[in-house]
Amino acid sequence: MHKKLDETLKTGGLIIFEAFSKTHLELRMKNPKVGGPKDLESLFSKEEVASDFANYEPLYFHEELVLLNEGKYHNGESSVIRFVGKKL
């Protein structure tokens, strides 16, 4: 879906992207209450995100451990990739 957004974003526009990282799967196995995808194919690596947004100037690009407290199904430590980029 995020690749579709690229088609509509003009040069100079900003994209904000956050997704569970592939390392999140290990955290999910330790704590199923943290939620997120159960399969590796639905998770992202920094390399995949960099490839998907190759035509962007990264303004912020980190893989981070965050503590989720988002209702019944997203509670606990998780690993996310956060990307903010400016379209070139």
Backbone as CSV, one residue per row, in Angstrom:
resi,resn,N_x,N_y,N_z,CA_x,CA_y,CA_z,C_x,C_y,C_z
1,MET,0.820,-1.197,0.000,0.000,0.000,0.000,0.868,1.267,0.000
2,HIS,1.989,1.213,0.752,2.811,2.425,0.807,3.436,2.751,-0.548
3,LYS,3.619,1.763,-1.397,4.155,2.025,-2.736,3.138,2.798,-3.576
4,LYS,1.850,2.556,-3.351,0.799,3.299,-4.054,0.832,4.775,-3.664
5,LEU,1.121,5.052,-2.399,1.184,6.439,-1.943,2.240,7.212,-2.720
6,ASP,3.330,6.533,-3.052,4.413,7.175,-3.789,3.928,7.720,-5.132
7,GLU,2.993,7.022,-5.751,2.491,7.444,-7.058,1.742,8.783,-6.992
8,THR,1.147,9.076,-5.857,0.345,10.301,-5.740,1.098,11.456,-5.080
9,LEU,2.205,11.157,-4.442,2.958,12.202,-3.746,3.815,12.993,-4.730
10,LYS,3.733,14.299,-4.646,4.504,15.167,-5.524,5.942,15.292,-5.037
11,THR,6.827,15.690,-5.941,8.218,15.968,-5.582,8.240,17.004,-4.457
12,GLY,9.038,16.738,-3.443,9.119,17.636,-2.289,8.149,17.273,-1.181
13,GLY,7.203,16.369,-1.478,6.240,15.943,-0.470,6.882,15.025,0.562
14,LEU,6.252,14.956,1.710,6.764,14.129,2.809,5.937,12.871,2.973
15,ILE,6.620,11.780,3.306,5.931,10.540,3.646,6.370,10.132,5.045
16,ILE,5.404,9.677,5.820,5.663,9.182,7.171,5.234,7.726,7.184
17,PHE,6.153,6.840,7.537,5.916,5.401,7.476,6.375,4.762,8.778
18,GLU,5.525,3.936,9.345,5.898,3.159,10.526,5.336,1.754,10.366
19,ALA,6.166,0.759,10.631,5.737,-0.630,10.527,6.540,-1.468,11.512
20,PHE,5.960,-2.619,11.875,6.696,-3.551,12.709,7.898,-4.072,11.932
21,SER,9.033,-4.197,12.613,10.241,-4.718,11.972,10.292,-6.240,12.085
22,LYS,11.163,-6.837,11.309,11.316,-8.290,11.340,11.758,-8.772,12.718
23,THR,12.488,-7.947,13.464,12.925,-8.342,14.815,11.757,-8.354,15.802
24,HIS,10.639,-7.794,15.408,9.454,-7.785,16.268,8.917,-9.201,16.500
25,LEU,9.128,-10.088,15.549,8.592,-11.447,15.651,9.080,-12.147,16.927
26,GLU,10.349,-11.971,17.258,10.892,-12.570,18.485,10.211,-11.992,19.726
27,LEU,9.973,-10.689,19.726,9.288,-10.049,20.859,7.850,-10.541,20.959
28,ARG,7.223,-10.754,19.815,5.840,-11.238,19.794,5.743,-12.663,20.338
29,MET,6.744,-13.478,20.064,6.729,-14.849,20.583,6.879,-14.863,22.104
30,LYS,7.614,-13.892,22.649,7.774,-13.788,24.105,6.515,-13.224,24.761
31,ASN,5.821,-12.338,24.028,4.639,-11.668,24.574,3.587,-11.515,23.475
32,PRO,2.698,-12.504,23.322,1.671,-12.428,22.266,0.746,-11.220,22.401
33,LYS,0.651,-10.624,23.586,-0.234,-9.476,23.793,0.265,-8.213,23.100
34,VAL,1.517,-8.244,22.603,2.040,-7.059,21.930,1.430,-6.899,20.540
35,GLY,0.911,-7.984,19.985,0.252,-7.905,18.687,1.226,-7.813,17.536
36,GLY,0.707,-7.441,16.403,1.505,-7.365,15.187,1.437,-8.658,14.402
37,PRO,1.954,-8.625,13.180,1.901,-9.805,12.318,2.603,-11.014,12.932
38,LYS,2.102,-12.193,12.563,2.669,-13.448,13.059,3.655,-14.066,12.074
39,ASP,3.738,-13.508,10.856,4.602,-14.100,9.837,5.652,-13.092,9.385
40,LEU,6.834,-13.597,9.101,7.983,-12.775,8.736,7.736,-11.959,7.468
41,GLU,6.959,-12.485,6.542,6.717,-11.804,5.264,5.912,-10.513,5.425
42,SER,5.187,-10.386,6.538,4.379,-9.183,6.780,5.139,-8.134,7.573
43,LEU,6.392,-8.409,7.884,7.239,-7.491,8.647,8.296,-6.896,7.723
44,PHE,8.972,-5.838,8.168,9.920,-5.110,7.330,11.323,-5.112,7.927
45,SER,12.308,-5.022,7.056,13.689,-4.764,7.460,14.035,-3.340,7.021
46,LYS,15.080,-2.782,7.612,15.500,-1.448,7.191,15.913,-1.451,5.726
47,GLU,16.509,-2.554,5.280,16.932,-2.651,3.884,15.732,-2.609,2.940
48,GLU,14.652,-3.289,3.309,13.439,-3.267,2.482,12.827,-1.880,2.430
49,VAL,12.779,-1.211,3.562,12.209,0.141,3.606,13.084,1.098,2.786
50,ALA,14.398,0.975,2.920,15.302,1.827,2.139,15.099,1.603,0.639
51,SER,14.898,0.364,0.245,14.655,0.051,-1.170,13.316,0.602,-1.644
52,ASP,12.283,0.446,-0.812,10.950,0.933,-1.169,10.901,2.447,-1.300
53,PHE,11.760,3.141,-0.548,11.766,4.599,-0.564,13.103,5.136,-1.079
54,ALA,13.637,4.473,-2.101,14.942,4.868,-2.651,14.918,6.265,-3.261
55,ASN,13.759,6.714,-3.690,13.654,8.040,-4.306,13.228,9.116,-3.291
56,TYR,13.627,8.905,-2.038,13.338,9.864,-0.965,14.616,10.229,-0.233
57,GLU,14.680,11.466,0.218,15.745,11.893,1.123,15.292,11.535,2.535
58,PRO,15.986,10.622,3.209,15.562,10.261,4.565,15.782,11.431,5.533
59,LEU,14.739,11.812,6.224,14.838,12.848,7.247,14.907,12.213,8.633
60,TYR,14.320,11.047,8.755,14.357,10.261,9.995,14.191,8.809,9.582
61,PHE,15.102,7.956,10.024,15.056,6.564,9.606,15.730,5.705,10.671
62,HIS,14.906,5.076,11.520,15.436,4.295,12.639,14.587,3.056,12.894
63,GLU,15.255,2.025,13.363,14.562,0.868,13.936,14.634,1.061,15.437
64,GLU,13.479,1.004,16.102,13.414,1.352,17.516,12.598,0.344,18.300
65,LEU,12.969,0.190,19.564,12.130,-0.543,20.504,11.191,0.470,21.135
66,VAL,9.911,0.175,21.120,8.914,1.067,21.701,8.014,0.264,22.630
67,LEU,7.449,0.934,23.583,6.517,0.301,24.504,5.104,0.671,24.071
68,LEU,4.357,-0.328,23.620,2.990,-0.097,23.160,2.014,-0.227,24.319
69,ASN,1.043,0.662,24.336,-0.059,0.611,25.286,-1.281,1.129,24.532
70,GLU,-1.751,0.296,23.590,-2.784,0.724,22.644,-4.014,-0.170,22.729
71,GLY,-4.572,-0.275,23.894,-5.783,-1.070,24.035,-5.495,-2.526,24.311
72,LYS,-6.469,-3.341,24.016,-6.441,-4.761,24.383,-5.376,-5.572,23.646
73,TYR,-5.062,-5.233,22.396,-4.240,-6.103,21.573,-2.828,-5.607,21.258
74,HIS,-2.437,-4.481,21.752,-1.086,-3.974,21.487,-0.479,-3.442,22.779
75,ASN,0.047,-4.362,23.576,0.644,-3.991,24.856,1.980,-4.682,25.043
76,GLY,3.014,-3.888,25.260,4.324,-4.437,25.537,5.390,-3.885,24.605
77,GLU,6.598,-4.405,24.783,7.733,-3.957,23.989,7.631,-4.498,22.563
78,SER,7.848,-3.624,21.604,7.800,-4.025,20.204,8.943,-3.343,19.453
79,SER,9.187,-3.826,18.253,10.234,-3.255,17.409,9.580,-2.706,16.141
80,VAL,9.822,-1.433,15.888,9.233,-0.778,14.719,10.318,-0.087,13.905
81,ILE,10.012,0.121,12.655,10.846,0.941,11.782,10.056,2.209,11.488
82,ARG,10.709,3.343,11.719,10.091,4.636,11.471,10.886,5.363,10.396
83,PHE,10.160,5.812,9.385,10.785,6.494,8.259,10.009,7.757,7.939
84,VAL,10.705,8.864,7.846,10.146,10.108,7.327,11.070,10.522,6.194
85,GLY,10.496,10.735,5.027,11.310,11.084,3.884,10.677,12.130,2.995
86,LYS,11.537,12.845,2.297,11.108,13.876,1.348,11.327,13.350,-0.063
87,LYS,10.276,13.353,-0.852,10.362,12.817,-2.211,11.266,13.673,-3.085
88,LEU,12.196,13.013,-3.754,13.151,13.726,-4.623,12.580,13.937,-6.014
